[in-house]
Amino acid sequence: MAPETLSRRTLRFVNVAHALDHYVLLIYPTAVIAIAAQTGLSYGELIGLATGAFVAFGLCSLPMGWLADRYGRRTLLAIFFFGYGLSCLGVASAATPAAFAIWLCVLGLASAIYHPVGSTMLVSHARRLGHDLGVNGVWGNFGAATASGVTAFLAAGLGWQAAFVLPGLVCLACGTAFLALVPGDGDGGARRGGGAPVIPVSRPLALLAVFGIAIVAGGMTFNITTIAMPKVIDERVGDGLPLALIGSLATLVFVFGALTQVLMGRLIDRYSLPTLFVGLAVLQPLGLGIAAAGSGLPLLVGLVLTMAALYGQVVINDAMVARYVPVAYRARAYSVRYFLGFTVAGFVVPMIALLHERGGFGLVLGLAAAFGFVIFASALGFFGLTRRDGARALAPAE
């Protein structure tokens, strides 16, 4: 197969996988509302069963880059498709809290594959890094955006089990097509200059520390907001809203994140990453603060600002790894990046349940706003460190 054809096909499947990764992981936070009505268990009890899924999502992302280097990225992405499909069918068959917890944990394990492996495949086959990252981000955001709405309609019309069965069958079909149409990893865009040259830095450890803090804090705000959003809208936009309308409003909020990712993808090819990072980071504490203090329309405005910042940051952070990390270490760097960002999700789920019982979603979103301030401070630190390197590079020789 010609390298150009292989790259095009690989990017298409990587984009589809990104959509499925976010879609499937966010089925349960919406379906849990219907499951609670059917089983009589509380929201706090049921959402807590997803703890294992989000712990596995984070912890298991760490070895995926190493496994991809050893067994091939194509192999790992195929396992992702089939693992996701089977785990969806398993959750649909669950009838006890223990069964839910086990199958959700398997789902989280499969989900952990995508980001370290898919991101590496993306930057390897990309022609224009910013553009392709933006497009890929839109696919992921499309999955997250439609998860609440489609899950709500399926659960309301066909039962919550259908909300897992149908996506599961789609994942299995995609895995079969991927194996048939993509014969190998290939060199992709690496030889065409698809990725921009690595940017040298004088203080890599300090830069890594600041970046790591931003990733962890971003993981907290991302997971708090995306996991809690359907229930936040249920409680604070209007009590007693139909499940389908709750899901539709959540979908509308996620759509704004997709628009931000398109914009960020274009800006990355034109402006410096540290400058973009600072400009975007200020929106997180602002949006979360508005959401924490408001209800109704102000709450939705705050959530829109938050989702724009969250999903824009995902694109910027992936571009940072591609621009600051040498090619030979990227798969493992993406593993560490997503390990830091997603491991905190395991702590977020029980934390949401606990804080919701103690002080409602005002307390939950208030804590998320505090993490937003940490992200903004980290962005300023990253800007300061990289600006110093830029000034040294421009200084005349003596």
C-alpha positions in Angstrom: 0.0 0.0 0.0 1.2 3.5 -0.9 2.3 5.5 2.2 -0.1 8.3 1.4 -3.1 5.9 1.3 -2.0 4.2 4.5 -1.7 7.6 6.2 -5.2 8.7 5.1 -6.8 5.5 6.2 -4.9 5.4 9.5 -6.0 9.0 10.3 -9.6 8.2 9.5 -9.7 5.2 11.9 -7.8 7.2 14.5 -10.4 9.9 14.3 -13.3 7.4 14.5 -11.6 5.7 17.5 -11.3 9.0 19.3 -15.0 9.6 18.9 -15.8 6.2 20.2 -13.4 6.5 23.1 -15.1 9.5 24.5 -18.6 8.4 23.5 -18.5 5.0 25.2 -16.8 6.3 28.3 -19.6 8.8 28.8 -22.6 6.5 28.3 -22.8 5.5 31.9 -22.9 9.0 33.5 -26.1 9.6 31.5 -27.5 6.0 31.6 -27.1 6.0 35.3 -30.1 8.3 35.6 -32.3 5.7 33.9 -30.7 2.8 35.8 -31.4 4.6 39.1 -35.1 4.9 38.2 -35.3 1.2 37.4 -33.3 -0.2 40.3 -34.2 2.2 43.1 -30.5 2.8 43.9 -29.3 6.4 44.5 -27.2 8.4 42.0 -24.3 8.4 44.5 -24.3 4.6 44.8 -24.5 4.0 41.1 -22.0 6.6 39.9 -19.5 5.2 42.4 -19.6 1.9 40.6 -17.8 3.6 37.7 -14.7 4.3 39.9 -12.9 1.2 38.6 -13.5 2.2 35.0 -11.9 5.6 35.5 -9.1 4.2 37.6 -8.3 1.7 34.8 -8.6 4.5 32.2 -5.8 6.4 33.9 -3.5 3.8 35.4 -3.5 1.5 32.4 -2.6 4.3 29.9 0.9 4.3 31.4 2.1 1.0 29.8 0.3 1.4 26.5 3.0 3.4 24.8 5.6 0.7 25.7 3.2 -2.1 24.5 2.6 -0.2 21.3 6.4 0.1 20.7 6.8 -3.6 21.4 3.7 -5.1 19.6 2.8 -2.4 17.1 0.3 0.5 17.2 -2.1 -1.2 14.8 -2.4 -4.3 17.1 -3.1 -2.1 20.1 -5.8 0.0 18.3 -7.5 -3.2 17.0 -7.6 -4.5 20.6 -9.1 -1.1 21.6 -12.0 -1.5 19.1 -12.8 -5.1 20.0 -12.3 -4.6 23.8 -14.6 -1.7 23.7 -17.3 -3.6 21.8 -17.2 -6.6 24.1 -17.2 -4.5 27.3 -20.2 -2.5 26.1 -22.2 -5.8 25.6 -21.0 -6.9 29.1 -22.3 -3.8 30.8 -25.6 -4.2 29.0 -25.9 -7.7 30.5 -25.1 -6.6 34.1 -27.9 -7.1 36.6 -26.1 -6.5 40.0 -23.9 -3.7 41.3 -20.9 -6.1 41.3 -21.4 -7.0 37.6 -21.7 -3.3 36.7 -18.4 -2.6 38.5 -16.6 -5.4 36.8 -17.7 -4.7 33.3 -17.2 -1.0 33.7 -13.6 -1.7 34.9 -13.0 -3.8 31.7 -14.4 -0.9 29.7 -12.0 1.5 31.3 -9.1 -0.9 30.6 -10.0 -0.9 26.9 -10.5 2.9 26.8 -7.0 3.4 28.2 -5.5 2.2 24.9 -6.7 4.9 22.7 -5.0 8.2 23.7 -1.4 7.1 24.1 -1.6 4.9 20.9 -3.9 7.0 18.8 -2.1 10.3 19.6 1.2 8.7 18.5 -0.3 7.4 15.3 -1.8 10.8 14.6 1.4 12.8 14.9 3.2 10.1 12.9 0.8 10.4 10.0 -0.1 14.1 10.2 0.6 16.4 7.3 -0.2 19.6 9.2 0.1 19.0 12.9 -2.2 21.7 14.2 -4.9 21.1 11.6 -4.9 17.3 12.1 -4.9 17.6 15.9 -7.8 20.0 15.6 -9.8 17.7 13.4 -9.0 14.7 15.6 -10.1 16.8 18.6 -13.4 17.5 16.9 -14.0 13.8 16.4 -13.3 13.2 20.1 -15.5 16.0 21.1 -18.3 14.8 18.8 -18.2 11.5 20.6 -18.4 13.3 24.0 -21.1 15.7 22.7 -23.4 13.0 21.4 -23.0 10.6 24.2 -25.4 12.3 26.6 -28.0 13.0 23.9 -28.0 9.7 22.1 -27.8 7.7 25.4 -30.7 9.6 26.8 -32.9 9.0 23.7 -31.9 5.3 23.5 -32.5 4.8 27.2 -35.9 6.6 27.1 -37.1 4.8 24.0 -35.5 1.3 24.1 -34.2 0.9 27.6 -30.7 1.7 29.1 -29.3 -1.7 27.8 -29.7 -0.5 24.2 -27.6 2.5 25.0 -24.7 0.1 25.4 -25.5 -2.7 22.9 -25.7 -0.5 19.8 -22.4 1.3 20.4 -20.8 -2.0 21.2 -21.8 -3.5 17.8 -20.4 -0.3 16.1 -17.1 -0.8 17.9 -16.9 -4.4 16.8 -17.7 -3.5 13.2 -15.0 -0.7 13.2 -12.4 -3.2 14.5 -13.1 -5.6 11.7 -12.9 -2.8 9.1 -9.7 -1.5 10.6 -7.9 -4.8 10.4 -9.1 -5.3 6.8 -8.1 -1.8 5.5 -5.0 -0.8 7.5 -2.3 -3.5 7.0 0.4 -2.0 9.2 1.8 1.0 11.1 3.9 2.5 8.4 6.2 5.5 8.6 3.4 7.9 7.7 4.2 11.6 7.8 7.5 11.3 9.7 9.6 11.4 6.6 7.4 14.1 4.9 7.9 16.5 7.8 4.4 16.1 9.0 5.5 17.0 12.5 7.1 20.2 13.2 10.8 20.1 14.4 11.4 19.6 18.1 11.7 22.8 20.1 14.9 22.8 22.3 14.5 24.0 25.9 17.2 24.9 28.5 15.3 23.8 31.6 13.5 20.6 30.6 12.8 19.4 34.2 11.2 22.7 35.3 9.1 22.7 32.1 8.1 19.1 32.7 7.1 19.8 36.3 4.9 22.8 35.2 3.4 20.8 32.4 2.7 17.9 34.7 0.9 20.1 37.2 -1.3 21.5 34.4 -2.1 18.0 33.1 -3.1 16.8 36.6 -5.3 19.8 37.3 -6.7 19.7 33.8 -7.6 16.1 34.4 -9.5 17.0 37.5 -11.5 19.8 35.8 -12.1 17.7 32.7 -13.4 14.7 34.5 -15.4 16.6 37.1 -17.2 18.6 34.4 -17.8 15.8 31.9 -18.9 13.2 34.4 -21.2 15.4 36.4 -22.7 17.5 33.6 -25.9 15.5 32.9 -26.8 15.5 36.6 -25.8 19.2 37.0 -28.2 20.1 34.2 -30.8 17.8 35.7 -30.6 19.6 39.1 -29.7 23.2 38.3 -31.2 24.1 34.9 -34.7 22.8 35.6 -36.0 20.2 38.0 -38.0 17.4 36.5 -36.7 17.8 32.9 -37.2 14.8 30.7 -34.1 12.6 30.3 -34.0 13.3 26.6 -33.9 17.0 27.1 -31.2 16.8 29.7 -29.1 14.8 27.3 -29.8 17.3 24.5 -28.7 20.3 26.6 -25.5 18.4 27.6 -24.8 17.7 24.0 -25.3 21.4 23.1 -22.7 22.4 25.7 -20.2 19.8 24.3 -20.6 21.2 20.8 -18.9 24.4 21.8 -15.9 22.4 22.8 -15.7 21.0 19.3 -15.8 24.5 17.8 -12.9 25.5 20.1 -10.8 22.6 18.9 -11.2 23.6 15.3 -10.0 27.1 16.2 -7.1 25.8 18.3 -6.0 23.5 15.5 -5.7 26.4 13.1 -4.0 28.7 15.6 -1.4 26.1 16.6 0.0 26.3 13.1 0.3 30.1 13.3 1.1 31.1 16.9 3.3 29.9 19.8 1.9 27.2 22.0 2.7 28.9 25.4 0.8 32.1 24.3 -2.2 30.1 23.2 -2.1 28.1 26.5 -2.2 31.2 28.7 -5.1 32.7 26.7 -7.2 29.6 26.9 -6.4 28.7 30.5 -8.0 31.8 31.9 -11.4 30.6 30.7 -11.5 27.5 33.0 -11.7 29.2 36.4 -14.0 31.9 34.9 -16.4 29.4 33.4 -16.4 27.1 36.4 -16.9 30.0 38.8 -19.9 31.2 36.9 -21.3 27.7 36.8 -20.7 27.1 40.5 -22.6 30.3 41.5 -25.4 30.2 38.9 -28.3 28.2 37.7 -30.5 28.2 34.6 -29.0 30.2 31.7 -25.9 31.5 33.6 -25.0 27.9 34.5 -25.2 26.9 30.9 -23.0 29.9 29.9 -20.4 28.9 32.5 -20.4 25.3 31.3 -20.0 26.5 27.6 -16.9 28.5 28.6 -15.5 25.6 30.6 -16.0 23.1 27.8 -14.4 25.4 25.3 -11.3 25.8 27.5 -11.2 22.1 28.4 -11.2 20.7 24.9 -9.0 23.5 23.6 -6.4 22.6 26.2 -6.5 18.9 25.0 -5.4 20.0 21.6 -2.7 22.3 22.9 -1.3 19.7 25.3 -1.1 17.1 22.6 0.7 19.6 20.3 3.2 20.4 23.2 4.2 16.7 23.4 4.6 16.6 19.6 6.7 19.8 19.6 8.8 19.4 22.7 9.4 15.6 22.8 11.8 13.8 20.3 10.1 11.3 18.0 11.7 8.2 19.6 10.0 9.0 23.0 6.6 10.3 21.9 4.6 7.1 22.5 5.9 6.8 26.0 5.5 10.6 26.6 1.8 10.4 25.5 1.4 7.4 27.9 2.7 9.5 30.8 0.7 12.6 29.7 -2.6 10.6 29.7 -1.6 8.6 32.8 -1.3 11.9 34.7 -4.5 13.4 33.2 -6.7 10.3 33.4 -5.6 8.6 36.7 -7.2 11.5 38.6 -10.5 10.4 37.1 -10.5 7.5 39.5 -10.6 9.9 42.4 -13.1 12.2 40.8 -16.0 9.7 40.7 -16.2 9.0 44.5 -15.3 12.7 45.1 -18.3 13.8 43.1 -20.6 11.4 45.0 -19.2 12.6 48.4 -19.3 16.4 47.6 -22.7 16.1 46.0 -24.1 14.5 49.2 -22.4 17.2 51.4 -23.0 20.4 49.4 -24.6 19.8 46.0 -23.0 20.7 42.7 -22.2 24.2 43.8 -19.5 22.6 46.0 -18.4 20.2 43.2 -18.0 23.0 40.6 -16.4 25.3 43.1 -13.6 22.8 43.7 -13.3 22.4 39.9 -12.8 26.2 39.6 -10.0 26.0 42.1 -8.2 23.5 39.9 -8.9 25.8 37.0 -6.8 28.5 38.8 -4.0 26.0 39.2 -4.1 25.4 35.4 -3.9 29.1 34.7 -0.9 29.5 37.1 0.8 26.6 35.4 0.2 28.1 31.9 1.9 31.3 33.1 4.8 29.3 34.4 5.1 27.5 31.1 5.0 30.8 29.2 7.7 32.3 31.4 10.1 29.3 31.0 9.7 29.1 27.3 9.9 32.9 26.8 13.3 32.9 28.5 14.5 30.2 26.1 13.2 32.3 23.2 14.9 35.4 24.4 18.2 33.5 24.7 17.8 32.1 21.2 17.3 35.7 19.8 20.2 37.3 21.8 23.1 38.4 19.6 26.4 36.4 20.0 29.1 38.2 22.0 
